[in-house]
Amino acid sequence: MKSMFKKILIANRGEIAVRVIRACRDMGIVSAAVYSEADRQALHSQLADESVCIGPAPSRDSYLNMNQIISAALALKADAIHPGYGYLSENADFAELCAEHGITFIGPSPEALRLLGDKAQAIDTARKAGAPVVPGSNGALPDLAAARACAGEIGFPLMLKAAAGGGGRGIRLLRAMDELESAFTTASEEAKSFFGDGRMYMERYIEHPRHIEFQILGDQHGTVIHLGERECSLQRRHQKVLEEAPSPFLTPAKRAEMGAAAVKIAKAAGYYGAGTIEFLVGADGSFYFMEMNPRIQVEHPVTEYITGVDLVSAQIRVALGEPLGFVQDDVTIKGHAMECRVNAEDPDAGFAPRPGTINGLHVPGGPGVRVDAAIYQGYTVPPFYDSLLAKLIVHGCDRDEALARMKRAMAEFLFEGIITNCDFHLRLLEHEGFKSGDYSVDTIGEMMQEG
């Protein structure tokens, strides 16, 4: 087992970079930030103990530039790299490059990244582990002709997805064969732009499903556990908007069944570190493995609130080779938590990004309220990156208390000089389907059509 890291470089930006910097500080580890020219005044570049510019604004020239990041880590004498989420967090080549230079990659092994980071291979792994999977293509589709043949076998409606995707990128819902050619081309190009990999796969579309994921945590000694589920069904354009835990839909028996399946999949992949196993759940309670995200999730604070487990610190300790120190029976769920993603976007314009300068800012507080953010008054939100400004997370003794706290806290979140989705969240929190817990991945789309 290694001694504690002396310095960790965070190969990311925004709120997750700030979150990792804070974990490092709590653990007595020196933090090093990388930033693009557009992020020179970003909070993460100012909060870190050390920081270095790695290139121009475009992500491909900075946050996706593996050689620049490795060079920065070597120059700053960092002995580990935390990739956060997105960018290089699921890139097996980057994890191997870290190892080649004697730098610990804080995440799963390159082998697990290749197996589970590739959505098509992940489905095959889940199938072999005995978990239910959505009927679909057997691996990635080599070309449009193969896609046509596969679509004919699966039938419509179906989902076309990026094999190396995530975050709602490279996904298209198809209801007829004449939509395939255009969707295949545009989704593949989008995936290539965001992930450097344009391969696609297909799966049958489950009508009005729920999206429920299980938080996985494993060590390098063979222990794998889950920390309960998160309900992630409230989405716009396949990107999550609000998450809560526990799910208001799952029974204790179904939770145990899905949790056991999630652990089985992770063990089959030899997985260690933090990650999530994601399922689609039908109205009848049937569930299907969808994908695994082999990294920390945007919504990880929801699980931290209900379990008391610091997931980022756990990632760091697992990367050192430390055992988890607890087993499945030690995990207890306390209360209820919710997270709203506050974005610089205009819901009335199709959730179009609205970068700009934050001239005024008031951040909510009070009992059971947490805000993870990388913003400050006077900060100019750049147009080059994701529109996420902050995550508002609340905790209560039960769902009713958590909902009341979220309404109160969201109403306190005030911005001047920039358009956000805060008012949209307040509308969503008053939606009868959400208040009753009766909603699906289609709820926000239906809500927007209602006006």
N, C-alpha and C positions, 0 to 999 in steps of 0.2 A: 504494500500500500504506500502511495506517495505521501509526502508531507503536504500541508496545505499550499495551494498556489500562492505565489507572491504577487503576481500581476495577471489580470485578465483583460484581454482586449475584446471589446464588444463590436462585432462586425454588423452593426445595424444602426438605426436612427429612431427618432421619435420616442413615444412613450415606453416601448419595450427596452430601448437602450437606457432610459432613465431608470426603469425598474431593475435592470441588471446592475447598474451602477450602485443603486441603493442596497441591493443584496450584498455586493462586494464590500461596501462600507460597513454593513452590519457584521460581516465575517472577518473584517480586518485585512481585506485584500485590496491592493492598489488597482484602480480601474483606469483603463485607457480607452478613449473614444476615437473613432474615425469619423470624418465628416466630408461631405462634398463641398464644393465652392458655394453652393446655394444654401448650405447648412452651417455656414461659418458662425452665425449668431444663434444657432439652435441651442435649446436648453441642454441637450445631452453633451454637446461639445464644451459647454461651460461648467457643467457639474462634475465631469470626470476629473480625476487627479491629473491625467495627461491627455492630450488630444493631438491629432495630426490630420491634415487634409490629404485625401487620397484621390482627388480628381474632380473633373467638371460635374455639373448638375445631373446630367443623364445617369440613371442607375447603372447602365451597362459600362460606363466609364468610371464608376466610383464604387457603389455598394455591391455591384456584381463583378467587380474586377478582382479576381482571386489573387493574382500576382501582386497587385498593389496592397491588398490587405495583408498578405503574408509578409511582404517587405516592411509594412508598418509594424507588424507584430515583432519581427526580428529587430528592427531598429529600436523599438521601445523595450526590448527584452521581455516581452510577455511570454509566460509559459503556458497559457491557455487562451482559447478563443471561444466566446459565447456568441452563437450566430443569431440569437433571438428567434423571430418567426419571419417567414417570407425570405426574400433574397437568397442567401446561400445555405439556409438552415437545413434544406433537404438535399443538398448537393453532395453526392458520394465522392465525386472527384475532389471537391474542396476538403472534405474530411480526410481523404488520403493525402492531399497536399500538406495539410497540417501535420500529419504523422511523419511525413518525409522530412519535415523541418524540425522535428522534435517538439512540436506544439500540440498540446492536448485539445482535441475538439470536444466541446461540452455538448454532447449529444450521443446518439446511438452509433454503432459501428458502421463503417462504409457498406458492409454486406447487408445490414438491416436497412440502411437507407435505400440501397438499390432494390431490395426486395419489397419494401413497404412504401417507399416514396414513389415508386412506379405504380399507379393505380391498378393497371391491368394485372401486374404480377401480384399485387396485394390481394386482389380478389381470388386469384388462384391459390394463394397461401391460405386464405380464409376457408376456401372450399375444401382444401386438403385437411384442414384442422377440424372439419366437421361443422363449421358455422354456416347458416343459411346465407345465400348470396342471391342478388338480383340476377335473373337470366340475362345473359349478354354475350358479347364477343369473347372468344377465348384468347385473351391477350390484345395487344395493340393491332390496329388495322394497317396493313402496309400501304394501301392506296385507296382511291375512290371506288374502284371496281370491287374490292373486298368489302368496302363499307356498304355498297349497294346489296351485295349478296347477303351480308349479315343482317341488314335491315329487313330484307325479305323474310329471313328466318325468324327474327325476333318479333316483327310486327310493330305497328304503330299504336299509340305514341311511344317514342323512345327518346333517350337522352344520349347526346353525343358529348363526350368528355375528353379533356386533355389527359393523357396518360401520366404526365408529370405535373399535373395541375393542382390547384388549390385556390382558396379565396374567391371562388366564383368565376375564375378566369377560364376561358376556353371551353365553355359549356353552352350547349344549344338544345332546346326542346324542339323535336320534330314531330309533326303530326301527319306528314304525307311524304311520299318518295320524292316529289318534285321540289322539296325544300332541301334535299340532302346535299346536292353539289355545292350550292352557295354556302351553306352552313359548314360543310366540311372544310372548305377553303378558308373561310374567315376565322373559324375557331382554331384551325391549325396555325394560321398566321399569328393570331392573338397569343396562343400558347408559346409559339416560338419566340415572340417578343418578350413575354413575361418570364418564361422558364428556360429559354434556350433549347426547347424540345417541342417539336410540333406534332408528335405522334398522338393519335386519337384512338379511343375505344368506345363501345356502345353498350347500353343496358336498357332494359325495358323500363318505361316510365310508370312509377306507382302513383296512381291518382290520389291527390289530397293526403299525402303522407305527413308524418311528423319526422323531424330530424333530431335524433337523440344520440349523444356521444358519451362515451365512458372515458374518464381520465385514468390513464395507466401510469404506473410508476414501477420501474424495475431496477435491480442492481446488477452488478457484474458477477454475482455469485449464484444466479439462478432464481432469485426471488422476484416474482412479479405479482403485483396487486392492483386492484382498481380502487379509486376514491369516489365511487358513485358516479352518477350521470349528470349531464347538463342538457336541458331542453333548449334546442337551438332552432326551432321551427320558424321563428319570426325573421324572415329574410326578404331582401329586395334584390332582384337580379342575382339570386344565388349567393348573396353576401349577407352575413348575419347582422341583425340590427339590435336585438334584445335577447339575452339568454337568462335562464333561471335554473336553479337547482334546489331541491330535487324537482323532477318533472311532475307536473300536476296530473299526468296521464298514467304513469306506471303504477302497477300494483306491486306490493313487496315481492310476490312470487315472480312476476315478470322482471323486476329489477335484478333479482338474484340470478335468473336464467340468462339475461343479457350480460350481466357482469361476468359470469362464468365463461360465456362465449368470448368476451373481449379478452380476458386473461389467457384463454387457450390460444387465441390468434397471436397475441404478443409473444407467448412462450414458443410457439411454432416458428417464429421468426428470430428467436434468440435475442429478443429486444431488451435493451436496458436504457434507463433515462426516463424522461417524461414524454408522454405522447397520448394521442386519443384514438380510440376505435369508434368509428362513426357508423350509425345504423339509420336506415329508413324504417319507419314503423307504420304499419297499416292501421286502419280504424278498428280492425278486429284483434289487434295486438300482435299480429304476425310481424316479424322483424327480419331485416336483411342487411348483411354487412355491405357498407358502401365504400369506405376507404379508411386508411389510417394516416393521421398526420404525425410524422415522427419528429416532433419538436414541441416546444412550449406553445400554447394556444393564446390567442388574444384574450379569450374569456377565462383564463386560468384563475383570476381573483375570486370568481364565484365559488370554485371548489376550495380555495384557500379559506374563504369565510366559513364554509359549513363543516370543514374538517380540521382546521387549525394547522394544516401542513403548508409550510413555505415551499412551494414547488421549485422556485428558482434556486434557492439554497440547496434543495434536495438534488437538483440537476448537478450542481457543482460538486457536491459530496460524492455522488455516484460516479462522476467523471474521475474523481480521485481514486476510485476503487473501494470506497467505504460501503459496508452493507447498509441496507435501509434501516435496520434496527427495529422494525415492527412488521407484523404480518397482517393478513386480511382481517382476522378477528379483532385486531386492535383499532380498526377504522370505525369511527362513529360519526354519524351525521347529526349536526346540531342546527336546528332552525332552518331558515330559508333565505336564499340570496338571489339577487337579480343584478344584471349588468346592462346598461344602455350605452351604446356606442355613439358618442357625440361627434358628428362630422361637419366639416365645412362644405355643406352641400345644400341645394335647394330642392326639397321634396316636391314642390309645385312645378318644377321644371324637369321632372323625371330623375330627381336626385343628382342633377348635374353638379360637379365640383364647383365651389365658389371660394377660391383662394383670395387672400387679402390681408390687411393689417388689423390686428386686434387692438382697437383704440381704448376699449374699456373692458374689464373682466371682473366678475365676481364668481368665486368658486364655492359651492355649497359645503356644508359641514354638519356637525351635530352627531348624536348617537347613531351608531350603525351605518355611517356613511364613509366611503372611501373614494377618492378621485385619483386615478392614475393618468397622468398627462405630461406633455412636454411643451406646454404653452405658457406664455406670460403676457402681461399687458405691454403693448408696443411691439410684440412679435409679429413678423410678417410671414404668413403661411405660404410657402412656395407652391407653384403650380405643377411641380414635377413629380410629386409623390402621392401616396394614398391620402384621402381627405380626412382621416381620423385625427381629431383634436384631443379627445380625452375619453376615458371610460369612467362612467359613474356607476359605482357598485354600492349596493346596500345590503344589510343583513337584518333579519328580524326573527323573533321566536317562532313565527309561522308565516305562511304566505300572505295573509291579510296584513300583518304588520310590515312585512317587507314591501308590499305594494304601496301602503300608505307612506312609508318612508321615501320610496322612489318618487312618488308624486310630489311630496314636499321638497325633496332635494332637487329634482329637475326644475321645479318652478323657481328655485333660488339661483340656478345657473344662468348668468346674464353675460351677454356679449354685446359689444358695440363695435361697429365698423366692419362686421363680417356676418354673412348669412350662415346659420346653422340649422340642424334638424331638431332642435330642442322642442319647438312647438309641435312638431310631428310626433315626438315621443310622448308628449302630454296627451295628444289625441289617442295614440295607441294604448296608453295606460288606461284610458276611459272606454276602450272598445269592449263591448259586452263579451265577445268571444275570448279576449284575453283575461278579463276579470273572472270569468267562469273557468278558465283553463281549457276551454274547448276551441282549439285553433290548430292550424296546419301550416305548411310551407306556402300555401296559397293565400293565407289570410291578408297579408299586406297588399298583395296585388288586387284582391277583391275590394279591400278598403279604399285603395286609390281610385278604382273604377267607380265606387259609390260617390266619391268626391267629398 
